[in-house]
Amino acid sequence: MRPRLMFADGDFDLRTPEPALAADLVADLHLETLWAGMARGDGRLFALARAATLTPLRDPAAIAYRQEALDDCLRNAAAVRALHAVADAAATAEEKIIRGPAGSSEGLLNRSVRVLELFCGHLRELGRLVAPHTHGFRSAAFTRLLTVIRTELDEEYLRSVETFLRRFDFEHGIIAGARLGEGNKGIVFRLHEPPGKGRPSALHRRLKKSGLTYTLPGKYEEGWRALNAFRSRLLGGVAGAVSESADHIRDFFRALRTELGFYVGCLNLAETLSRRGLPFCLPEVRPPGTGVFTAHELYDPCLALRLDGPVTGNDVGADGIGLIVVTGANRGGKSTFLRSVGAAHLMAQCGMFVPARSFSAAAAEGVFTHFKREEDRSMTSGKLDEELARMSGIVDRLRPGSLVLCNESFMSTNEREGSDIADEIVGALTGLGVRVVLVTHLHEFARRARAEPPDGRLFLTAGREGGFRLRPGVPSPTAHASELYARVFGSRD
């Protein structure tokens, strides 16, 4: 029994390795702010948000499976939070039950029985929560989960399990059968139904009637040790079976806590964005390589979480576009736009909503960032060498359909050399089917790119008059004249 809320045919594994260059992606896109907004101080939810975001899906069907489940969660938020709370309580309570001595069959059996009794109570609570919401969930993921809880874990079944567990108290002794093997050694041991209070079993009655009994003397230590060893041998098989059952249900609750936890993180973020009046939507994700990228009011969710005021969204119509070049005034929202593109792709491909009024895009084979770094005095080589080394590491991992986000790359040399480098690298990447979004102050590079045939290229500009909104247009210089004057000569005020 598995929840199957994240994958139709598999489990979500927190231990999945993060992709190479994840540290740059996290730092450049400020993803820790996003995860903190989803977690609200819960370390487990933070880890879940990180793992899901950094292991994006590429199959539109797998993404749609999560989106449908998330849509259910958004419409039944209170029920989802309650189910997560029960799963968390069950998994946490099991972890607190002390384990017996290693190698002790009786200790293992006693603990496993206690765990199963505990789990029966939590399974019963799941059933109570599910009952009034049977028709409120429509996704394949939740429909299957709720059906299993309602039909296979009903009250009659749970009572029969609890009755069965009480037999393992062995309050009135143990009855076992065996055969004699070579050397009169016992073989083929098998436990029989234990006698209940005031009702000895038929086998027990026949044994007493035969007179073939032996009672150990009270101070016969060697005999008692032998009896305990014999008892442990008898209970070994049943202890293993009961322990396996307990582990099976424990794994169910842990997986349920994990997979519901991802959706609870999504609910946390959705509530925060809604309170601030910011739009979000379930995106349309197309197969990799289809060249789709269209968005309406796309904004950076991490900036929105850091600011109390409104944030500016951008409209992008870039279907069939392999290169987006962003130029314009300093502090005009260029880097923020770049982060919004990266965050939206990662969120869309892990099955989340995205921060936009509407969004459709081809799934990226990988998202990579190449952002300007501050000067590092400990570097043994030049800054340009460091930039080229980082780009080389990205290129080694690229595949057609990947997305590369560049922010002021190759600015550590003069404009002509930087433009030459950018021209060669960007041309090679787009020629291989890699989508590039480039924020640049290299006006020479932008001018050359504009002079090429326009197919497959989009030029966006930022300006103060646009309220930090980007618009299609001719590449513009790095900054306004007044800004350059203030930077060189100081303020005129």
Solvent accessible surface area in square Angstrom, and as a share of the most:
residue,aa,sasa,rsa
1,M,61,0.27
2,R,78,0.28
3,P,1,0.01
4,R,57,0.21
5,L,0,0.00
6,M,1,0.00
7,F,57,0.24
8,A,53,0.41
9,D,128,0.66
10,G,22,0.21
11,D,62,0.32
12,F,21,0.09
13,D,57,0.30
14,L,71,0.35
15,R,206,0.75
16,T,62,0.36
17,P,113,0.71
18,E,76,0.34
19,P,62,0.39
20,A,52,0.40
21,L,59,0.29
22,A,8,0.06
23,A,77,0.60
24,D,38,0.20
25,L,10,0.05
26,V,13,0.07
27,A,65,0.50
28,D,8,0.04
29,L,0,0.00
30,H,61,0.27
31,L,0,0.00
32,E,95,0.43
33,T,37,0.22
34,L,0,0.00
35,W,0,0.00
36,A,53,0.41
37,G,16,0.15
38,M,1,0.00
39,A,3,0.02
40,R,115,0.42
41,G,81,0.78
42,D,57,0.29
43,G,56,0.54
44,R,99,0.36
45,L,12,0.06
46,F,60,0.25
47,A,44,0.34
48,L,1,0.00
49,A,2,0.01
50,R,65,0.24
51,A,13,0.10
52,A,0,0.00
53,T,0,0.00
54,L,2,0.01
55,T,34,0.20
56,P,28,0.17
57,L,23,0.11
58,R,98,0.36
59,D,78,0.40
60,P,37,0.23
61,A,70,0.54
62,A,28,0.22
63,I,1,0.01
64,A,38,0.29
65,Y,27,0.10
66,R,2,0.01
67,Q,23,0.10
68,E,89,0.40
69,A,0,0.00
70,L,0,0.00
71,D,49,0.25
72,D,1,0.00
73,C,0,0.00
74,L,58,0.29
75,R,104,0.38
76,N,22,0.11
77,A,29,0.23
78,A,83,0.64
79,A,10,0.08
80,V,0,0.00
81,R,71,0.26
82,A,32,0.25
83,L,6,0.03
84,H,24,0.11
85,A,57,0.45
86,V,17,0.09
87,A,0,0.00
88,D,45,0.23
89,A,47,0.36
90,A,0,0.00
91,A,0,0.00
92,T,46,0.27
93,A,28,0.22
94,E,3,0.01
95,E,91,0.41
96,K,152,0.65
97,I,21,0.11
98,I,148,0.75
99,R,139,0.51
100,G,34,0.33
101,P,102,0.64
102,A,111,0.86
103,G,83,0.80
104,S,35,0.23
105,S,19,0.12
106,E,58,0.26
107,G,15,0.15
108,L,71,0.35
109,L,2,0.01
110,N,76,0.39
111,R,22,0.08
112,S,4,0.03
113,V,10,0.06
114,R,137,0.50
115,V,1,0.00
116,L,11,0.05
117,E,76,0.34
118,L,51,0.25
119,F,0,0.00
120,C,4,0.02
121,G,36,0.35
122,H,36,0.16
123,L,4,0.02
124,R,46,0.17
125,E,59,0.27
126,L,0,0.00
127,G,22,0.22
128,R,143,0.52
129,L,42,0.21
130,V,3,0.01
131,A,65,0.50
132,P,101,0.63
133,H,61,0.27
134,T,35,0.21
135,H,172,0.77
136,G,26,0.25
137,F,11,0.05
138,R,169,0.62
139,S,6,0.04
140,A,60,0.47
141,A,0,0.00
142,F,0,0.00
143,T,65,0.38
144,R,104,0.38
145,L,5,0.03
146,L,5,0.02
147,T,52,0.30
148,V,34,0.19
149,I,1,0.01
150,R,98,0.36
151,T,79,0.46
152,E,105,0.47
153,L,16,0.08
154,D,59,0.30
155,E,67,0.30
156,E,139,0.62
157,Y,106,0.40
158,L,3,0.02
159,R,152,0.56
160,S,61,0.39
161,V,34,0.19
162,E,39,0.18
163,T,64,0.37
164,F,106,0.44
165,L,4,0.02
166,R,141,0.51
167,R,104,0.38
168,F,21,0.09
169,D,94,0.49
170,F,22,0.09
171,E,141,0.63
172,H,79,0.35
173,G,30,0.29
174,I,40,0.20
175,I,17,0.08
176,A,35,0.27
177,G,22,0.21
178,A,56,0.43
179,R,157,0.57
180,L,132,0.66
181,G,19,0.18
182,E,166,0.75
183,G,67,0.64
184,N,119,0.61
185,K,145,0.62
186,G,25,0.24
187,I,68,0.34
188,V,96,0.55
189,F,59,0.25
190,R,161,0.59
191,L,48,0.24
192,H,60,0.27
193,E,90,0.41
194,P,22,0.14
195,P,11,0.07
196,G,17,0.16
197,K,173,0.73
198,G,81,0.78
199,R,129,0.47
200,P,54,0.34
201,S,27,0.18
202,A,51,0.39
203,L,55,0.28
204,H,54,0.24
205,R,135,0.49
206,R,149,0.54
207,L,86,0.43
208,K,133,0.56
209,K,184,0.78
210,S,63,0.41
211,G,54,0.52
212,L,142,0.71
213,T,86,0.50
214,Y,168,0.64
215,T,117,0.68
216,L,34,0.17
217,P,71,0.45
218,G,67,0.65
219,K,193,0.82
220,Y,94,0.36
221,E,121,0.54
222,E,114,0.51
223,G,8,0.08
224,W,105,0.37
225,R,149,0.55
226,A,60,0.47
227,L,76,0.38
228,N,91,0.47
229,A,63,0.49
230,F,81,0.34
231,R,70,0.26
232,S,37,0.24
233,R,151,0.55
234,L,20,0.10
235,L,0,0.00
236,G,30,0.29
237,G,59,0.57
238,V,32,0.18
239,A,1,0.00
240,G,35,0.34
241,A,58,0.45
242,V,12,0.07
243,S,18,0.11
244,E,124,0.56
245,S,52,0.34
246,A,5,0.04
247,D,50,0.26
248,H,86,0.38
249,I,31,0.16
250,R,41,0.15
251,D,49,0.25
252,F,0,0.00
253,F,0,0.00
254,R,83,0.30
255,A,13,0.10
256,L,1,0.01
257,R,16,0.06
258,T,21,0.12
259,E,1,0.00
260,L,0,0.00
261,G,1,0.01
262,F,2,0.01
263,Y,0,0.00
264,V,9,0.05
265,G,2,0.02
266,C,0,0.00
267,L,4,0.02
268,N,5,0.03
269,L,0,0.00
270,A,6,0.04
271,E,65,0.29
272,T,15,0.09
273,L,1,0.00
274,S,63,0.41
275,R,169,0.62
276,R,93,0.34
277,G,65,0.63
278,L,22,0.11
279,P,23,0.14
280,F,55,0.23
281,C,23,0.14
282,L,66,0.33
283,P,7,0.05
284,E,85,0.38
285,V,19,0.11
286,R,95,0.35
287,P,65,0.41
288,P,43,0.27
289,G,64,0.62
290,T,70,0.40
291,G,21,0.20
292,V,18,0.10
293,F,0,0.00
294,T,53,0.31
295,A,4,0.03
296,H,74,0.33
297,E,50,0.22
298,L,1,0.00
299,Y,6,0.02
300,D,3,0.02
301,P,0,0.00
302,C,0,0.00
303,L,42,0.21
304,A,1,0.01
305,L,27,0.14
306,R,114,0.42
307,L,76,0.38
308,D,137,0.71
309,G,39,0.38
310,P,127,0.80
311,V,25,0.14
312,T,46,0.27
313,G,9,0.09
314,N,8,0.04
315,D,72,0.37
316,V,5,0.03
317,G,59,0.57
318,A,0,0.00
319,D,84,0.43
320,G,55,0.53
321,I,27,0.14
322,G,25,0.24
323,L,6,0.03
324,I,0,0.00
325,V,0,0.00
326,V,0,0.00
327,T,3,0.02
328,G,0,0.00
329,A,4,0.03
330,N,31,0.16
331,R,199,0.73
332,G,1,0.01
333,G,17,0.16
334,K,11,0.05
335,S,32,0.20
336,T,39,0.23
337,F,2,0.01
338,L,0,0.00
339,R,43,0.16
340,S,1,0.01
341,V,0,0.00
342,G,0,0.00
343,A,1,0.00
344,A,0,0.00
345,H,6,0.02
346,L,3,0.01
347,M,1,0.00
348,A,3,0.02
349,Q,3,0.02
350,C,0,0.00
351,G,0,0.00
352,M,0,0.00
353,F,1,0.00
354,V,0,0.00
355,P,0,0.00
356,A,0,0.00
357,R,130,0.48
358,S,55,0.35
359,F,10,0.04
360,S,18,0.12
361,A,3,0.02
362,A,12,0.09
363,A,1,0.01
364,A,5,0.04
365,E,33,0.15
366,G,12,0.12
367,V,15,0.09
368,F,23,0.10
369,T,5,0.03
370,H,0,0.00
371,F,7,0.03
372,K,90,0.38
373,R,63,0.23
374,E,146,0.66
375,E,113,0.51
376,D,67,0.35
377,R,233,0.85
378,S,89,0.57
379,M,54,0.24
380,T,146,0.85
381,S,58,0.38
382,G,40,0.38
383,K,50,0.21
384,L,35,0.17
385,D,75,0.39
386,E,38,0.17
387,E,5,0.02
388,L,64,0.32
389,A,66,0.51
390,R,39,0.14
391,M,5,0.02
392,S,59,0.38
393,G,17,0.17
394,I,5,0.03
395,V,68,0.39
396,D,111,0.58
397,R,114,0.42
398,L,28,0.14
399,R,124,0.45
400,P,97,0.61
401,G,15,0.14
402,S,2,0.01
403,L,4,0.02
404,V,0,0.00
405,L,0,0.00
406,C,2,0.01
407,N,12,0.06
408,E,25,0.11
409,S,2,0.01
410,F,2,0.01
411,M,69,0.31
412,S,44,0.28
413,T,33,0.19
414,N,94,0.48
415,E,75,0.34
416,R,160,0.58
417,E,73,0.33
418,G,0,0.00
419,S,0,0.00
420,D,57,0.30
421,I,31,0.16
422,A,1,0.01
423,D,60,0.31
424,E,133,0.60
425,I,34,0.17
426,V,7,0.04
427,G,36,0.35
428,A,58,0.45
429,L,6,0.03
430,T,42,0.24
431,G,67,0.64
432,L,121,0.60
433,G,44,0.43
434,V,4,0.02
435,R,29,0.11
436,V,0,0.00
437,V,0,0.00
438,L,3,0.01
439,V,1,0.00
440,T,3,0.02
441,H,25,0.11
442,L,5,0.03
443,H,64,0.28
444,E,34,0.15
445,F,3,0.01
446,A,0,0.00
447,R,127,0.46
448,R,50,0.18
449,A,5,0.04
450,R,116,0.42
451,A,81,0.63
452,E,87,0.39
453,P,97,0.61
454,P,104,0.65
455,D,127,0.66
456,G,27,0.26
457,R,69,0.25
458,L,29,0.14
459,F,13,0.05
460,L,3,0.02
461,T,26,0.15
462,A,6,0.05
463,G,9,0.09
464,R,97,0.35
465,E,153,0.69
466,G,16,0.16
467,G,39,0.37
468,F,104,0.43
469,R,79,0.29
470,L,7,0.04
471,R,122,0.45
472,P,100,0.63
473,G,28,0.26
474,V,100,0.57
475,P,10,0.06
476,S,34,0.22
477,P,86,0.54
478,T,35,0.21
479,A,12,0.10
480,H,75,0.34
481,A,83,0.64
482,S,62,0.40
483,E,38,0.17
484,L,79,0.39
485,Y,95,0.36
486,A,47,0.36
487,R,154,0.56
488,V,105,0.61
489,F,150,0.62
490,G,31,0.30
491,S,84,0.54
492,R,176,0.64
493,D,175,0.91
